Amino acid sequence: MTIQEFVNVGAKTTMKIGGSARYFAEISTKEDVEEAQRFAKKKDVPLIVLGAGCNTVFADGTIDALVVQVKTSELFFMEDQVTASSGIALASLITACADHDLDLSALTGIPGTLGGAIVGNAGQGPQGTWINSFIVSVCAFVDGDWKYFEPEECDFGYRESIFKTLPHAIVWTATLRLPQKPKEKILGNVQELLEKRIASQPHRSTAGSCFKAIDGTPAWKLIDEAGLRGLTVGGIQINEKHANFLINANHGTFTDLLSLIETVRDKVPALDGIEMRLYGEDGEIVNV
Ligand SMILES: Cc1cc2nc3c(=O)[nH]c(=O)nc-3n(C[C@H](O)[C@H](O)[C@H](O)COP(=O)(O)OP(=O)(O)OC[C@H]3O[C@@H](n4cnc5c(N)ncnc54)[C@H](O)[C@@H]3O)c2cc1C
């Protein structure tokens, strides 16, 4: 594992906001994971794990942390189960599973890695299917030890899991049990879901949904009712196609993003939960 200094991590996220990490490394083995933890401890900086950066936004300036990006993609199939590395793209996993007549198509269109999906319990909206419904076990490095988590131990909820609360936990592999279905049917569903997404959501310069739904009411509806669709603060805009997607429309900054979130909250105070993961210059989650 090579540790680099002052690497532009903002560029590694889909929203393309944010500055450089004090330390950065790609990790691909269990030894890398252990070494990264030791390094962060020795330098006394937080360790931030990055999947594909589809749900992550970094502060402008220097992030005083070790940012590690997971670069793994191993898969192992056994009957109706697949054990996959956390670095694999969810889209690649869905396709590979279809090749084995295993159906993970319900999660089609969610960008990012398996690890990111587990940490944020990714899914299709508050009423849709979430990844936790397929999880058999998760292997993660926590507090200096490798540990297997049963689904009940993962504390999955709407866009939540225990891995968001365990400091510096690294999700490494997961085993999923999937419904068996002919490949053609699975790919048909994939195509249908992708078309729906393209029609209803932007897919560039965004980190996905910003606010969490409230008691099943989608956040976009409340933002829309408040007349905020299209509102722009600095370089960040509430998307015209989907009012819960914030877009980096024109060289937006972290400060612009926080201001826009605050503006929305002023009008719709009920939107108190955030789906995106915002990291400050101290390497900690910014609680907005
Ligand atoms: C266009 C678009 C549409 C989206 N639609 C949806 C949707 O329908 N449903 C949905 O749920 N999400 C959606 N998202 C958000 C995003 O795709 C998901 O949250 C996805 O699971 C993030 O994966 P990632 O690998 O990019 O995670 P990252 O952004 O890299 O990381 C997200 C969080 O997980 C942590 N993390 C990532 N990998 C690991 C790991 N291996 N170990 C420990 N921690 C880790 C990070 O530290 C960070 O806190 C959308 C995003 C975009 C851009």
PDBQT file of the ligand as one rigid body, heavy atoms in Angstrom, charges set to zero:
ROOT
HETATM    1  C1  LIG A 301     -27.375   9.596  -9.377  1.00  0.00    +0.000 C 
HETATM    2  C2  LIG A 301     -27.412   8.966  -8.017  1.00  0.00    +0.000 A 
HETATM    3  C3  LIG A 301     -28.522   8.211  -7.641  1.00  0.00    +0.000 A 
HETATM    4  C4  LIG A 301     -28.573   7.625  -6.363  1.00  0.00    +0.000 A 
HETATM    5  N1  LIG A 301     -29.673   6.869  -6.029  1.00  0.00    +0.000 NA
HETATM    6  C5  LIG A 301     -29.705   6.249  -4.843  1.00  0.00    +0.000 A 
HETATM    7  C6  LIG A 301     -30.813   5.405  -4.473  1.00  0.00    +0.000 A 
HETATM    8  O1  LIG A 301     -31.765   5.227  -5.216  1.00  0.00    +0.000 OA
HETATM    9  N2  LIG A 301     -30.773   4.791  -3.267  1.00  0.00    +0.000 N 
HETATM   10  C7  LIG A 301     -29.712   4.951  -2.408  1.00  0.00    +0.000 A 
HETATM   11  O2  LIG A 301     -29.735   4.349  -1.337  1.00  0.00    +0.000 OA
HETATM   12  N3  LIG A 301     -28.681   5.734  -2.722  1.00  0.00    +0.000 NA
HETATM   13  C8  LIG A 301     -28.637   6.382  -3.903  1.00  0.00    +0.000 A 
HETATM   14  N4  LIG A 301     -27.578   7.183  -4.224  1.00  0.00    +0.000 N 
HETATM   15  C9  LIG A 301     -26.499   7.375  -3.260  1.00  0.00    +0.000 C 
HETATM   16  C10 LIG A 301     -25.326   6.389  -3.452  1.00  0.00    +0.000 C 
HETATM   17  O3  LIG A 301     -25.364   5.823  -4.718  1.00  0.00    +0.000 OA
HETATM   18  C11 LIG A 301     -25.385   5.285  -2.404  1.00  0.00    +0.000 C 
HETATM   19  O4  LIG A 301     -25.370   5.829  -1.130  1.00  0.00    +0.000 OA
HETATM   20  C12 LIG A 301     -24.232   4.306  -2.589  1.00  0.00    +0.000 C 
HETATM   21  O5  LIG A 301     -24.485   3.187  -1.803  1.00  0.00    +0.000 OA
HETATM   22  C13 LIG A 301     -22.902   4.921  -2.234  1.00  0.00    +0.000 C 
HETATM   23  O6  LIG A 301     -21.883   4.006  -2.548  1.00  0.00    +0.000 OA
HETATM   24  P1  LIG A 301     -20.364   4.519  -2.685  1.00  0.00    +0.000 P 
HETATM   25  O7  LIG A 301     -19.492   3.351  -2.863  1.00  0.00    +0.000 OA
HETATM   26  O8  LIG A 301     -20.280   5.560  -3.717  1.00  0.00    +0.000 OA
HETATM   27  O9  LIG A 301     -20.180   5.154  -1.241  1.00  0.00    +0.000 OA
HETATM   28  P2  LIG A 301     -19.264   6.386  -0.840  1.00  0.00    +0.000 P 
HETATM   29  O10 LIG A 301     -19.920   7.657  -1.230  1.00  0.00    +0.000 OA
HETATM   30  O11 LIG A 301     -17.879   6.184  -1.282  1.00  0.00    +0.000 OA
HETATM   31  O12 LIG A 301     -19.348   6.248   0.746  1.00  0.00    +0.000 OA
HETATM   32  C14 LIG A 301     -20.574   6.454   1.406  1.00  0.00    +0.000 C 
HETATM   33  C15 LIG A 301     -20.351   6.236   2.918  1.00  0.00    +0.000 C 
HETATM   34  O13 LIG A 301     -20.050   4.877   3.144  1.00  0.00    +0.000 OA
HETATM   35  C16 LIG A 301     -18.767   4.739   3.715  1.00  0.00    +0.000 C 
HETATM   36  N5  LIG A 301     -18.127   3.584   3.067  1.00  0.00    +0.000 N 
HETATM   37  C17 LIG A 301     -18.068   3.295   1.748  1.00  0.00    +0.000 A 
HETATM   38  N6  LIG A 301     -17.470   2.106   1.566  1.00  0.00    +0.000 NA
HETATM   39  C18 LIG A 301     -17.136   1.637   2.784  1.00  0.00    +0.000 A 
HETATM   40  C19 LIG A 301     -16.511   0.455   3.260  1.00  0.00    +0.000 A 
HETATM   41  N7  LIG A 301     -16.091  -0.512   2.443  1.00  0.00    +0.000 N 
HETATM   42  N8  LIG A 301     -16.335   0.326   4.604  1.00  0.00    +0.000 NA
HETATM   43  C20 LIG A 301     -16.747   1.277   5.458  1.00  0.00    +0.000 A 
HETATM   44  N9  LIG A 301     -17.350   2.422   5.065  1.00  0.00    +0.000 NA
HETATM   45  C21 LIG A 301     -17.548   2.590   3.749  1.00  0.00    +0.000 A 
HETATM   46  C22 LIG A 301     -18.038   6.035   3.446  1.00  0.00    +0.000 C 
HETATM   47  O14 LIG A 301     -17.100   6.301   4.458  1.00  0.00    +0.000 OA
HETATM   48  C23 LIG A 301     -19.176   7.037   3.454  1.00  0.00    +0.000 C 
HETATM   49  O15 LIG A 301     -19.476   7.418   4.768  1.00  0.00    +0.000 OA
HETATM   50  C24 LIG A 301     -27.506   7.790  -5.475  1.00  0.00    +0.000 A 
HETATM   51  C25 LIG A 301     -26.381   8.530  -5.862  1.00  0.00    +0.000 A 
HETATM   52  C26 LIG A 301     -26.333   9.128  -7.118  1.00  0.00    +0.000 A 
HETATM   53  C27 LIG A 301     -25.118   9.910  -7.514  1.00  0.00    +0.000 C 
ENDROOT
TORSDOF 0
